[in-house]
Amino acid sequence: MVSSRGPSDMGGTMAAAAGAPVDTSVGMPVVSSSSSSSRNSHKEKRLKRHRTCCPSAIQARIDRARTQRLYLIQVDTVHHEPSAEHYGGPWCKLAVLGSTGNVYRVTLSKLPSCDCPDFSSGRSPLCKHILFVSLKVVGLPPSHDYVYQSALLTSELHDMFQRLQARTSSFLRDSTNTANVVANAQVQEQYNATLNNGKGIGNEEEKKMATRKDLAENPDCPICFEVLSEREKLTFCGGACGTNFHSDCMRMWASQSLPQQHQVTCPACRQGWIDGSGSSGPVMPTSPKKTSKSPRSHTTDQDYTNLGNLQGSPQVRDTSTYHSRGGGDYYYGSSRKYRRYR
């Protein structure tokens, strides 16, 4: 039997069956603005292509993130509101202690980033510090799809931040499970002190000076390894760690390190040197750092705060999982994508 209803009646019946509001003048379903915006929100475009499997270069970094001695120092506040600086999505910054004691800043956002040399070189979209955060801090399994993506969606970030909050809460409840993930209290306190000293307003004299270590705690000069005595002329790191040195040893250290590093750093914490002795004479000349043409590049590892001595981290990089060209230098990936690590 052929229905006597026209096309508009059929359209209205189908719309009514689907539970959608109907415009009786044309018999077509009315699309509400809320349902339209809902559909548009589900069409978020990933800023880089989606990977269906883990590339071998990232898998090598996953192995390093799981086996090398990396530690979480601090998790900043998770910012859920969209940020233009972070590609219009939520974001969070974390401080990570690297395998040789350098402190790196990892940013979880729609395009995860890190200020380490590996990520800054542009050789790989993910470094072991970003992967460490995903695997050991957030708690994702190595095979999880989020781990090896170089770009994340907003919904994926919200999921990771929920996991991060639950994970950090568990760290606070049970400290026995944090030994292989979270840096010790000394590292955390020194990192916070370094941040506070760097937030001074005005000139250098107005910034808070680090507390000098007692000679009972720091009996030997870290440069010459001779015993320190109050009868000798001493100085100490006023910028960060408060470690004592012979003044002559520090002058010698400065004269040798300045031509290579273009900045005098503390031999103990690797922070930029500030003479804590208050000496009016010429202690250590400090030259300005050379600026790089690339905003993501760093000149040397000396640009980073090093807190490895407080965690017991080795000062020599573990190169057992790196490729060698036969001359003692190590690199990531193929020989055409070469970066030295010494």
Phi and psi in degrees as GROMACS dihedral restraints (atoms count N, CA, C in turn):
[ dihedral_restraints ]
;  ai    aj    ak    al  type     phi  dphi    fc
    3     4     5     6     1   -89.1    20    10
    4     5     6     7     1   131.2    20    10
    6     7     8     9     1   -71.3    20    10
    7     8     9    10     1   143.6    20    10
    9    10    11    12     1   -86.6    20    10
   10    11    12    13     1    -4.7    20    10
   12    13    14    15     1   -79.1    20    10
   13    14    15    16     1   143.5    20    10
   15    16    17    18     1   -81.4    20    10
   16    17    18    19     1   178.5    20    10
   18    19    20    21     1   -58.7    20    10
   19    20    21    22     1   -36.4    20    10
   21    22    23    24     1   -67.5    20    10
   22    23    24    25     1   -36.0    20    10
   24    25    26    27     1   -65.1    20    10
   25    26    27    28     1   -39.0    20    10
   27    28    29    30     1   -65.1    20    10
   28    29    30    31     1   -40.1    20    10
   30    31    32    33     1   -65.5    20    10
   31    32    33    34     1   -38.8    20    10
   33    34    35    36     1   -66.8    20    10
   34    35    36    37     1   -38.2    20    10
   36    37    38    39     1   -64.7    20    10
   37    38    39    40     1   -42.8    20    10
   39    40    41    42     1   -64.8    20    10
   40    41    42    43     1   -39.4    20    10
   42    43    44    45     1   -67.4    20    10
   43    44    45    46     1   -40.5    20    10
   45    46    47    48     1   -65.2    20    10
   46    47    48    49     1   -37.4    20    10
   48    49    50    51     1   -64.6    20    10
   49    50    51    52     1   -32.9    20    10
   51    52    53    54     1   -81.6    20    10
   52    53    54    55     1    -5.5    20    10
   54    55    56    57     1    81.6    20    10
   55    56    57    58     1    18.0    20    10
   57    58    59    60     1   -96.9    20    10
   58    59    60    61     1   149.6    20    10
   60    61    62    63     1   -65.5    20    10
   61    62    63    64     1   148.3    20    10
   63    64    65    66     1  -121.6    20    10
   64    65    66    67     1   136.3    20    10
   66    67    68    69     1   -89.7    20    10
   67    68    69    70     1   106.0    20    10
   69    70    71    72     1   -67.8    20    10
   70    71    72    73     1   -16.7    20    10
   72    73    74    75     1   -72.1    20    10
   73    74    75    76     1   -28.9    20    10
   75    76    77    78     1  -123.1    20    10
   76    77    78    79     1    -9.7    20    10
   78    79    80    81     1    73.3    20    10
   79    80    81    82     1    21.5    20    10
   81    82    83    84     1  -112.4    20    10
   82    83    84    85     1   149.1    20    10
   84    85    86    87     1   -66.1    20    10
   85    86    87    88     1   143.4    20    10
   87    88    89    90     1   -93.8    20    10
   88    89    90    91     1   124.0    20    10
   90    91    92    93     1   -89.2    20    10
   91    92    93    94     1   116.8    20    10
   93    94    95    96     1   -73.1    20    10
   94    95    96    97     1   153.5    20    10
   96    97    98    99     1   -64.3    20    10
   97    98    99   100     1   -32.2    20    10
   99   100   101   102     1   -68.1    20    10
  100   101   102   103     1   -41.8    20    10
  102   103   104   105     1   -69.7    20    10
  103   104   105   106     1   -33.4    20    10
  105   106   107   108     1   -66.3    20    10
  106   107   108   109     1   -45.3    20    10
  108   109   110   111     1   -67.0    20    10
  109   110   111   112     1   -31.1    20    10
  111   112   113   114     1   -64.4    20    10
  112   113   114   115     1   -42.9    20    10
  114   115   116   117     1   -66.5    20    10
  115   116   117   118     1   -38.4    20    10
  117   118   119   120     1   -66.0    20    10
  118   119   120   121     1   -35.6    20    10
  120   121   122   123     1   -67.9    20    10
  121   122   123   124     1   -24.6    20    10
  123   124   125   126     1   -82.5    20    10
  124   125   126   127     1    -3.2    20    10
  126   127   128   129     1  -104.1    20    10
  127   128   129   130     1    29.0    20    10
  129   130   131   132     1   -59.5    20    10
  130   131   132   133     1   133.2    20    10
  132   133   134   135     1   -93.6    20    10
  133   134   135   136     1   129.9    20    10
  135   136   137   138     1   -69.2    20    10
  136   137   138   139     1   136.7    20    10
  138   139   140   141     1   -72.2    20    10
  139   140   141   142     1   -17.8    20    10
  141   142   143   144     1  -136.7    20    10
  142   143   144   145     1   160.3    20    10
  144   145   146   147     1   -60.9    20    10
  145   146   147   148     1   148.9    20    10
  147   148   149   150     1   -78.7    20    10
  148   149   150   151     1   131.0    20    10
  150   151   152   153     1   -92.4    20    10
  151   152   153   154     1   131.7    20    10
  153   154   155   156     1   -89.1    20    10
  154   155   156   157     1   -16.5    20    10
  156   157   158   159     1  -147.6    20    10
  157   158   159   160     1   166.4    20    10
  159   160   161   162     1   -85.0    20    10
  160   161   162   163     1   123.0    20    10
  162   163   164   165     1   -65.1    20    10
  163   164   165   166     1   154.5    20    10
  165   166   167   168     1   -64.0    20    10
  166   167   168   169     1   -35.8    20    10
  168   169   170   171     1   -64.3    20    10
  169   170   171   172     1   -39.4    20    10
  171   172   173   174     1   -73.9    20    10
  172   173   174   175     1   -34.7    20    10
  174   175   176   177     1   -61.0    20    10
  175   176   177   178     1   -38.5    20    10
  177   178   179   180     1   -63.2    20    10
  178   179   180   181     1   -37.8    20    10
  180   181   182   183     1   -72.8    20    10
  181   182   183   184     1   -32.3    20    10
  183   184   185   186     1   -61.4    20    10
  184   185   186   187     1   -42.7    20    10
  186   187   188   189     1   -61.5    20    10
  187   188   189   190     1   -40.0    20    10
  189   190   191   192     1   -68.6    20    10
  190   191   192   193     1   -39.6    20    10
  192   193   194   195     1   -63.2    20    10
  193   194   195   196     1   -30.5    20    10
  195   196   197   198     1   -84.4    20    10
  196   197   198   199     1   -26.6    20    10
  198   199   200   201     1  -108.7    20    10
  199   200   201   202     1   -27.3    20    10
  201   202   203   204     1   -82.5    20    10
  202   203   204   205     1   162.7    20    10
  204   205   206   207     1   -85.3    20    10
  205   206   207   208     1    87.7    20    10
  207   208   209   210     1  -112.9    20    10
  208   209   210   211     1   146.1    20    10
  210   211   212   213     1  -138.7    20    10
  211   212   213   214     1   145.3    20    10
  213   214   215   216     1   -83.4    20    10
  214   215   216   217     1   128.9    20    10
  216   217   218   219     1   -99.2    20    10
  217   218   219   220     1   -46.4    20    10
  219   220   221   222     1  -155.7    20    10
  220   221   222   223     1   145.1    20    10
  222   223   224   225     1  -116.5    20    10
  223   224   225   226     1   121.4    20    10
  225   226   227   228     1   -79.1    20    10
  226   227   228   229     1   175.2    20    10
  228   229   230   231     1   -62.8    20    10
  229   230   231   232     1   137.5    20    10
  231   232   233   234     1   -78.0    20    10
  232   233   234   235     1   125.1    20    10
  234   235   236   237     1  -101.2    20    10
  235   236   237   238     1   107.0    20    10
  237   238   239   240     1   -84.0    20    10
  238   239   240   241     1   -20.4    20    10
  240   241   242   243     1   -73.6    20    10
  241   242   243   244     1   143.9    20    10
  243   244   245   246     1   -60.4    20    10
  244   245   246   247     1   142.2    20    10
  246   247   248   249     1  -129.5    20    10
  247   248   249   250     1   127.5    20    10
  249   250   251   252     1   -63.6    20    10
  250   251   252   253     1   -34.7    20    10
  252   253   254   255     1   -63.6    20    10
  253   254   255   256     1   -29.0    20    10
  255   256   257   258     1  -112.9    20    10
  256   257   258   259     1    39.7    20    10
  258   259   260   261     1    65.2    20    10
  259   260   261   262     1    31.2    20    10
  261   262   263   264     1    73.8    20    10
  262   263   264   265     1    23.0    20    10
  264   265   266   267     1  -133.4    20    10
  265   266   267   268     1   178.8    20    10
  267   268   269   270     1   -69.5    20    10
  268   269   270   271     1   161.0    20    10
  270   271   272   273     1  -158.2    20    10
  271   272   273   274     1   162.7    20    10
  273   274   275   276     1  -157.0    20    10
  274   275   276   277     1   139.5    20    10
  276   277   278   279     1  -107.0    20    10
  277   278   279   280     1   143.5    20    10
  279   280   281   282     1  -133.9    20    10
  280   281   282   283     1   145.6    20    10
  282   283   284   285     1  -101.6    20    10
  283   284   285   286     1   128.7    20    10
  285   286   287   288     1  -123.5    20    10
  286   287   288   289     1   134.2    20    10
  288   289   290   291     1   -86.7    20    10
  289   290   291   292     1   118.6    20    10
  291   292   293   294     1   -74.0    20    10
  292   293   294   295     1   177.7    20    10
  294   295   296   297     1   -68.2    20    10
  295   296   297   298     1   -22.9    20    10
  297   298   299   300     1  -105.7    20    10
  298   299   300   301     1     9.8    20    10
  300   301   302   303     1    97.9    20    10
  301   302   303   304     1    -3.4    20    10
  303   304   305   306     1   -72.7    20    10
  304   305   306   307     1   146.9    20    10
  306   307   308   309     1   -97.3    20    10
  307   308   309   310     1   124.5    20    10
  309   310   311   312     1  -118.5    20    10
  310   311   312   313     1   151.9    20    10
  312   313   314   315     1  -108.4    20    10
  313   314   315   316     1   117.8    20    10
  315   316   317   318     1  -102.3    20    10
  316   317   318   319     1   134.8    20    10
  318   319   320   321     1  -115.5    20    10
  319   320   321   322     1   119.1    20    10
  321   322   323   324     1   -89.9    20    10
  322   323   324   325     1   114.9    20    10
  324   325   326   327     1  -153.3    20    10
  325   326   327   328     1  -169.0    20    10
  327   328   329   330     1   -61.9    20    10
  328   329   330   331     1   -26.5    20    10
  330   331   332   333     1  -124.8    20    10
  331   332   333   334     1    92.5    20    10
  333   334   335   336     1   -56.9    20    10
  334   335   336   337     1   146.1    20    10
  336   337   338   339     1  -146.7    20    10
  337   338   339   340     1   165.7    20    10
  339   340   341   342     1  -151.3    20    10
  340   341   342   343     1   152.0    20    10
  342   343   344   345     1   -96.8    20    10
  343   344   345   346     1    18.4    20    10
  345   346   347   348     1   -76.5    20    10
  346   347   348   349     1   163.1    20    10
  348   349   350   351     1   -61.6    20    10
  349   350   351   352     1   -36.6    20    10
  351   352   353   354     1   -63.2    20    10
  352   353   354   355     1   -50.7    20    10
  354   355   356   357     1   -67.9    20    10
  355   356   357   358     1   -39.0    20    10
  357   358   359   360     1   -65.2    20    10
  358   359   360   361     1   -25.9    20    10
  360   361   362   363     1   -70.8    20    10
  361   362   363   364     1   -20.3    20    10
  363   364   365   366     1    79.6    20    10
  364   365   366   367     1     8.0    20    10
  366   367   368   369     1   -72.2    20    10
  367   368   369   370     1   -29.4    20    10
  369   370   371   372     1  -141.2    20    10
  370   371   372   373     1   142.9    20    10
  372   373   374   375     1   -73.6    20    10
  373   374   375   376     1   -11.9    20    10
  375   376   377   378     1  -136.2    20    10
  376   377   378   379     1   139.6    20    10
  378   379   380   381     1  -110.9    20    10
  379   380   381   382     1   174.1    20    10
  381   382   383   384     1   -67.6    20    10
  382   383   384   385     1   -23.8    20    10
  384   385   386   387     1   -73.5    20    10
  385   386   387   388     1   -40.6    20    10
  387   388   389   390     1   -63.0    20    10
  388   389   390   391     1   -42.9    20    10
  390   391   392   393     1   -68.0    20    10
  391   392   393   394     1   -35.7    20    10
  393   394   395   396     1   -58.9    20    10
  394   395   396   397     1   -43.5    20    10
  396   397   398   399     1   -61.9    20    10
  397   398   399   400     1   -45.0    20    10
  399   400   401   402     1   -65.2    20    10
  400   401   402   403     1   -40.8    20    10
  402   403   404   405     1   -83.4    20    10
  403   404   405   406     1   -52.4    20    10
  405   406   407   408     1   -97.6    20    10
  406   407   408   409     1   -26.3    20    10
  408   409   410   411     1   -91.8    20    10
  409   410   411   412     1   -52.9    20    10
  411   412   413   414     1   -73.0    20    10
  412   413   414   415     1   -33.7    20    10
  414   415   416   417     1    92.4    20    10
  415   416   417   418     1    24.9    20    10
  417   418   419   420     1   -79.4    20    10
  418   419   420   421     1   145.9    20    10
  420   421   422   423     1   -71.1    20    10
  421   422   423   424     1   153.0    20    10
  423   424   425   426     1   -58.1    20    10
  424   425   426   427     1   -27.2    20    10
  426   427   428   429     1   -86.9    20    10
  427   428   429   430     1    -1.5    20    10
  429   430   431   432     1   -65.7    20    10
  430   431   432   433     1   142.8    20    10
  432   433   434   435     1   -61.1    20    10
  433   434   435   436     1   -33.7    20    10
  435   436   437   438     1   -66.1    20    10
  436   437   438   439     1   -31.1    20    10
  438   439   440   441     1   -60.5    20    10
  439   440   441   442     1   -45.3    20    10
  441   442   443   444     1  -102.0    20    10
  442   443   444   445     1    14.3    20    10
  444   445   446   447     1   -84.5    20    10
  445   446   447   448     1   132.8    20    10
  447   448   449   450     1   -85.2    20    10
  448   449   450   451     1    -8.9    20    10
  450   451   452   453     1  -141.4    20    10
  451   452   453   454     1   139.1    20    10
  453   454   455   456     1  -119.3    20    10
  454   455   456   457     1   150.8    20    10
  456   457   458   459     1   -85.9    20    10
  457   458   459   460     1   162.2    20    10
  459   460   461   462     1   -59.4    20    10
  460   461   462   463     1   -42.8    20    10
  462   463   464   465     1   -62.8    20    10
  463   464   465   466     1   -36.6    20    10
  465   466   467   468     1   -69.3    20    10
  466   467   468   469     1   -38.0    20    10
  468   469   470   471     1   -64.8    20    10
  469   470   471   472     1   -43.1    20    10
  471   472   473   474     1   -60.1    20    10
  472   473   474   475     1   -39.6    20    10
  474   475   476   477     1   -63.7    20    10
  475   476   477   478     1   -44.2    20    10
  477   478   479   480     1   -65.4    20    10
  478   479   480   481     1   -38.6    20    10
  480   481   482   483     1   -69.2    20    10
  481   482   483   484     1   -32.8    20    10
  483   484   485   486     1   -64.7    20    10
  484   485   486   487     1   -43.6    20    10
  486   487   488   489     1   -63.8    20    10
  487   488   489   490     1   -41.1    20    10
  489   490   491   492     1   -61.5    20    10
  490   491   492   493     1   -43.0    20    10
  492   493   494   495     1   -64.4    20    10
  493   494   495   496     1   -43.6    20    10
  495   496   497   498     1   -64.7    20    10
  496   497   498   499     1   -38.3    20    10
  498   499   500   501     1   -68.5    20    10
  499   500   501   502     1   -47.0    20    10
  501   502   503   504     1   -65.9    20    10
  502   503   504   505     1   -32.1    20    10
  504   505   506   507     1   -64.6    20    10
  505   506   507   508     1   -38.9    20    10
  507   508   509   510     1   -67.7    20    10
  508   509   510   511     1   -32.2    20    10
  510   511   512   513     1   -62.8    20    10
  511   512   513   514     1   -40.3    20    10
  513   514   515   516     1   -68.6    20    10
  514   515   516   517     1   -35.5    20    10
  516   517   518   519     1   -74.4    20    10
  517   518   519   520     1   -36.2    20    10
  519   520   521   522     1  -133.8    20    10
  520   521   522   523     1    95.8    20    10
  522   523   524   525     1   -72.3    20    10
  523   524   525   526     1   -14.6    20    10
  525   526   527   528     1   -67.7    20    10
  526   527   528   529     1   -21.5    20    10
  528   529   530   531     1   -92.5    20    10
  529   530   531   532     1     4.1    20    10
  531   532   533   534     1  -101.6    20    10
  532   533   534   535     1    -4.8    20    10
  534   535   536   537     1   -58.0    20    10
  535   536   537   538     1   -36.5    20    10
  537   538   539   540     1   -96.6    20    10
  538   539   540   541     1     5.9    20    10
  540   541   542   543     1  -124.8    20    10
  541   542   543   544     1   -46.6    20    10
  543   544   545   546     1  -101.5    20    10
  544   545   546   547     1   136.2    20    10
  546   547   548   549     1   -65.4    20    10
  547   548   549   550     1   155.5    20    10
  549   550   551   552     1   -70.8    20    10
  550   551   552   553     1   171.7    20    10
  552   553   554   555     1   -63.3    20    10
  553   554   555   556     1   -34.5    20    10
  555   556   557   558     1   -62.1    20    10
  556   557   558   559     1   -43.3    20    10
  558   559   560   561     1   -64.2    20    10
  559   560   561   562     1   -44.2    20    10
  561   562   563   564     1   -63.9    20    10
  562   563   564   565     1   -42.3    20    10
  564   565   566   567     1   -66.2    20    10
  565   566   567   568     1   -42.2    20    10
  567   568   569   570     1   -67.5    20    10
  568   569   570   571     1   -36.5    20    10
  570   571   572   573     1   -63.7    20    10
  571   572   573   574     1   -44.4    20    10
  573   574   575   576     1   -64.1    20    10
  574   575   576   577     1   -38.4    20    10
  576   577   578   579     1   -64.8    20    10
  577   578   579   580     1   -39.0    20    10
  579   580   581   582     1   -63.7    20    10
  580   581   582   583     1   -42.4    20    10
  582   583   584   585     1   -63.4    20    10
  583   584   585   586     1   -43.5    20    10
  585   586   587   588     1   -64.8    20    10
  586   587   588   589     1   -39.1    20    10
  588   589   590   591     1   -67.7    20    10
  589   590   591   592     1   -28.4    20    10
  591   592   593   594     1   -81.7    20    10
  592   593   594   595     1    -5.7    20    10
  594   595   596   597     1   -99.4    20    10
  595   596   597   598     1    11.3    20    10
  597   598   599   600     1   -60.9    20    10
  598   599   600   601     1   146.2    20    10
  600   601   602   603     1  -102.8    20    10
  601   602   603   604     1   130.0    20    10
  603   604   605   606     1   101.4    20    10
  604   605   606   607     1  -152.4    20    10
  606   607   608   609     1   -83.3    20    10
  607   608   609   610     1   178.7    20    10
  609   610   611   612     1   -63.7    20    10
  610   611   612   613     1   -32.1    20    10
  612   613   614   615     1   -66.6    20    10
  613   614   615   616     1   -23.1    20    10
  615   616   617   618     1   -85.9    20    10
  616   617   618   619     1   -10.9    20    10
  618   619   620   621     1   -77.4    20    10
  619   620   621   622     1   151.5    20    10
  621   622   623   624     1   -68.4    20    10
  622   623   624   625     1   130.0    20    10
  624   625   626   627     1   -86.4    20    10
  625   626   627   628     1   141.3    20    10
  627   628   629   630     1   -66.0    20    10
  628   629   630   631     1   151.1    20    10
  630   631   632   633     1   -77.3    20    10
  631   632   633   634     1   130.7    20    10
  633   634   635   636     1   -70.8    20    10
  634   635   636   637     1   137.2    20    10
  636   637   638   639     1   -72.8    20    10
  637   638   639   640     1   147.5    20    10
  639   640   641   642     1   -71.1    20    10
  640   641   642   643     1   145.9    20    10
  642   643   644   645     1   -65.2    20    10
  643   644   645   646     1   -22.6    20    10
  645   646   647   648     1   -68.2    20    10
  646   647   648   649     1   -31.7    20    10
  648   649   650   651     1   -84.3    20    10
  649   650   651   652     1   -28.7    20    10
  651   652   653   654     1  -131.1    20    10
  652   653   654   655     1    70.0    20    10
  654   655   656   657     1   -76.1    20    10
  655   656   657   658     1   -25.3    20    10
  657   658   659   660     1  -114.1    20    10
  658   659   660   661     1   148.0    20    10
  660   661   662   663     1   -72.5    20    10
  661   662   663   664     1   123.9    20    10
  663   664   665   666     1   -65.8    20    10
  664   665   666   667     1   -10.3    20    10
  666   667   668   669     1   -92.9    20    10
  667   668   669   670     1   -53.6    20    10
  669   670   671   672     1   -99.4    20    10
  670   671   672   673     1   -11.8    20    10
  672   673   674   675     1    65.6    20    10
  673   674   675   676     1    16.3    20    10
  675   676   677   678     1   -88.7    20    10
  676   677   678   679     1   158.9    20    10
  678   679   680   681     1   -67.7    20    10
  679   680   681   682     1   137.6    20    10
  681   682   683   684     1   -87.8    20    10
  682   683   684   685     1   142.0    20    10
  684   685   686   687     1  -137.8    20    10
  685   686   687   688     1   143.7    20    10
  687   688   689   690     1   -66.0    20    10
  688   689   690   691     1   -17.7    20    10
  690   691   692   693     1   -75.8    20    10
  691   692   693   694     1   -15.0    20    10
  693   694   695   696     1   -96.3    20    10
  694   695   696   697     1   165.8    20    10
  696   697   698   699     1   -82.4    20    10
  697   698   699   700     1   116.1    20    10
  699   700   701   702     1  -118.4    20    10
  700   701   702   703     1   160.0    20    10
  702   703   704   705     1  -139.7    20    10
  703   704   705   706     1   170.2    20    10
  705   706   707   708     1  -148.1    20    10
  706   707   708   709     1   162.7    20    10
  708   709   710   711     1   -74.1    20    10
  709   710   711   712     1   105.7    20    10
  711   712   713   714     1   -87.3    20    10
  712   713   714   715     1    -7.8    20    10
  714   715   716   717     1   -87.8    20    10
  715   716   717   718     1   -29.2    20    10
  717   718   719   720     1  -146.8    20    10
  718   719   720   721     1   -70.4    20    10
  720   721   722   723     1   -92.7    20    10
  721   722   723   724     1   -19.9    20    10
  723   724   725   726     1    76.7    20    10
  724   725   726   727     1    13.4    20    10
  726   727   728   729     1   -70.8    20    10
  727   728   729   730     1   139.7    20    10
  729   730   731   732     1   -87.7    20    10
  730   731   732   733     1   147.7    20    10
  732   733   734   735     1  -144.0    20    10
  733   734   735   736     1   158.3    20    10
  735   736   737   738     1   -69.1    20    10
  736   737   738   739     1   135.8    20    10
  738   739   740   741     1   -59.8    20    10
  739   740   741   742     1   -40.5    20    10
  741   742   743   744     1   -64.7    20    10
  742   743   744   745     1   -37.5    20    10
  744   745   746   747     1   -64.8    20    10
  745   746   747   748     1   -40.1    20    10
  747   748   749   750     1   -68.9    20    10
  748   749   750   751     1   -34.9    20    10
  750   751   752   753     1   -63.4    20    10
  751   752   753   754     1   -42.2    20    10
  753   754   755   756     1   -65.2    20    10
  754   755   756   757     1   -42.6    20    10
  756   757   758   759     1   -59.5    20    10
  757   758   759   760     1   -44.0    20    10
  759   760   761   762     1   -65.1    20    10
  760   761   762   763     1   -43.0    20    10
  762   763   764   765     1   -65.4    20    10
  763   764   765   766     1   -28.9    20    10
  765   766   767   768     1   -87.5    20    10
  766   767   768   769     1   -34.3    20    10
  768   769   770   771     1   -85.9    20    10
  769   770   771   772     1   -27.6    20    10
  771   772   773   774     1   -61.7    20    10
  772   773   774   775     1   -43.9    20    10
  774   775   776   777     1   -64.3    20    10
  775   776   777   778     1   -27.3    20    10
  777   778   779   780     1   -89.0    20    10
  778   779   780   781     1   -40.4    20    10
  780   781   782   783     1  -101.6    20    10
  781   782   783   784     1   -15.3    20    10
  783   784   785   786     1    64.0    20    10
  784   785   786   787     1    14.6    20    10
  786   787   788   789     1  -162.9    20    10
  787   788   789   790     1   141.1    20    10
  789   790   791   792     1   -86.0    20    10
  790   791   792   793     1   128.2    20    10
  792   793   794   795     1  -120.4    20    10
  793   794   795   796     1   157.1    20    10
  795   796   797   798     1   -70.1    20    10
  796   797   798   799     1   129.2    20    10
  798   799   800   801     1   -62.2    20    10
  799   800   801   802     1   -22.6    20    10
  801   802   803   804     1   -87.5    20    10
  802   803   804   805     1   -48.1    20    10
  804   805   806   807     1  -111.0    20    10
  805   806   807   808     1    -6.9    20    10
  807   808   809   810     1    66.0    20    10
  808   809   810   811     1    11.6    20    10
  810   811   812   813     1   -80.3    20    10
  811   812   813   814     1   155.5    20    10
  813   814   815   816     1   -53.4    20    10
  814   815   816   817     1   134.1    20    10
  816   817   818   819     1   -75.0    20    10
  817   818   819   820     1   130.7    20    10
  819   820   821   822     1  -126.8    20    10
  820   821   822   823     1   120.4    20    10
  822   823   824   825     1   -69.9    20    10
  823   824   825   826     1   118.3    20    10
  825   826   827   828     1   -90.2    20    10
  826   827   828   829     1    -1.9    20    10
  828   829   830   831     1   -80.2    20    10
  829   830   831   832     1   -16.4    20    10
  831   832   833   834     1    75.3    20    10
  832   833   834   835     1    17.7    20    10
  834   835   836   837     1   -66.6    20    10
  835   836   837   838     1   136.3    20    10
  837   838   839   840     1   -86.1    20    10
  838   839   840   841     1   -14.5    20    10
  840   841   842   843     1   -77.2    20    10
  841   842   843   844     1   174.0    20    10
  843   844   845   846     1   -72.8    20    10
  844   845   846   847     1   107.2    20    10
  846   847   848   849     1   -90.0    20    10
  847   848   849   850     1   -78.3    20    10
  849   850   851   852     1  -129.5    20    10
  850   851   852   853     1   115.0    20    10
  852   853   854   855     1   -67.4    20    10
  853   854   855   856     1   141.3    20    10
  855   856   857   858     1  -124.0    20    10
  856   857   858   859     1   121.2    20    10
  858   859   860   861     1   -96.2    20    10
  859   860   861   862     1   151.4    20    10
  861   862   863   864     1   -65.9    20    10
  862   863   864   865     1   148.8    20    10
  864   865   866   867     1   -67.1    20    10
  865   866   867   868     1   148.2    20    10
  867   868   869   870     1   -76.0    20    10
  868   869   870   871     1   134.3    20    10
  870   871   872   873     1   -89.6    20    10
  871   872   873   874     1   142.6    20    10
  873   874   875   876     1   -91.5    20    10
  874   875   876   877     1   151.6    20    10
  876   877   878   879     1   -70.0    20    10
  877   878   879   880     1   -29.6    20    10
  879   880   881   882     1   -94.2    20    10
  880   881   882   883     1   130.7    20    10
  882   883   884   885     1   -68.7    20    10
  883   884   885   886     1   -14.9    20    10
  885   886   887   888     1  -100.6    20    10
  886   887   888   889     1     0.5    20    10
  888   889   890   891     1  -101.2    20    10
  889   890   891   892     1   155.0    20    10
  891   892   893   894     1  -128.6    20    10
  892   893   894   895     1   149.8    20    10
  894   895   896   897     1   -75.4    20    10
  895   896   897   898     1   -55.3    20    10
  897   898   899   900     1  -143.5    20    10
  898   899   900   901     1   171.6    20    10
  900   901   902   903     1   -64.8    20    10
  901   902   903   904     1   -15.9    20    10
  903   904   905   906     1   -70.0    20    10
  904   905   906   907     1    -9.8    20    10
  906   907   908   909     1   -74.4    20    10
  907   908   909   910     1    -9.1    20    10
  909   910   911   912     1  -106.1    20    10
  910   911   912   913     1   148.4    20    10
  912   913   914   915     1   -68.8    20    10
  913   914   915   916     1   133.3    20    10
  915   916   917   918     1  -116.1    20    10
  916   917   918   919     1   119.3    20    10
  918   919   920   921     1  -119.1    20    10
  919   920   921   922     1    22.6    20    10
  921   922   923   924     1   -63.2    20    10
  922   923   924   925     1   -31.2    20    10
  924   925   926   927     1   -65.2    20    10
  925   926   927   928     1   -27.2    20    10
  927   928   929   930     1   -78.8    20    10
  928   929   930   931     1   -23.9    20    10
  930   931   932   933     1  -100.0    20    10
  931   932   933   934     1   -11.5    20    10
  933   934   935   936     1    79.1    20    10
  934   935   936   937     1    26.1    20    10
  936   937   938   939     1   -77.5    20    10
  937   938   939   940     1   145.5    20    10
  939   940   941   942     1   -68.7    20    10
  940   941   942   943     1   146.2    20    10
  942   943   944   945     1   -84.7    20    10
  943   944   945   946     1   -12.3    20    10
  945   946   947   948     1  -103.1    20    10
  946   947   948   949     1   131.7    20    10
  948   949   950   951     1   -66.3    20    10
  949   950   951   952     1   137.3    20    10
  951   952   953   954     1   -77.4    20    10
  952   953   954   955     1   107.7    20    10
  954   955   956   957     1  -104.6    20    10
  955   956   957   958     1    18.0    20    10
  957   958   959   960     1   -65.3    20    10
  958   959   960   961     1   -24.6    20    10
  960   961   962   963     1  -107.0    20    10
  961   962   963   964     1    14.4    20    10
  963   964   965   966     1  -101.3    20    10
  964   965   966   967     1   158.1    20    10
  966   967   968   969     1   -87.3    20    10
  967   968   969   970     1   146.3    20    10
  969   970   971   972     1  -119.4    20    10
  970   971   972   973     1   144.3    20    10
  972   973   974   975     1   -93.5    20    10
  973   974   975   976     1     6.6    20    10
  975   976   977   978     1    96.1    20    10
  976   977   978   979     1   -10.0    20    10
  978   979   980   981     1  -110.4    20    10
  979   980   981   982     1    13.9    20    10
  981   982   983   984     1    93.6    20    10
  982   983   984   985     1    -6.4    20    10
  984   985   986   987     1   -96.3    20    10
  985   986   987   988     1   151.7    20    10
  987   988   989   990     1  -124.6    20    10
  988   989   990   991     1   151.4    20    10
  990   991   992   993     1  -149.2    20    10
  991   992   993   994     1   163.1    20    10
  993   994   995   996     1   -95.4    20    10
  994   995   996   997     1   139.7    20    10
  996   997   998   999     1    72.2    20    10
  997   998   999  1000     1  -150.3    20    10
  999  1000  1001  1002     1   -76.9    20    10
 1000  1001  1002  1003     1   168.9    20    10
 1002  1003  1004  1005     1   -68.7    20    10
 1003  1004  1005  1006     1   -19.4    20    10
 1005  1006  1007  1008     1   -75.8    20    10
 1006  1007  1008  1009     1   -23.1    20    10
 1008  1009  1010  1011     1  -110.4    20    10
 1009  1010  1011  1012     1    81.6    20    10
 1011  1012  1013  1014     1  -107.0    20    10
 1012  1013  1014  1015     1   131.4    20    10
 1014  1015  1016  1017     1  -141.3    20    10
 1015  1016  1017  1018     1   127.5    20    10
 1017  1018  1019  1020     1   -77.6    20    10
 1018  1019  1020  1021     1   142.5    20    10
 1020  1021  1022  1023     1  -134.9    20    10
 1021  1022  1023  1024     1   121.6    20    10
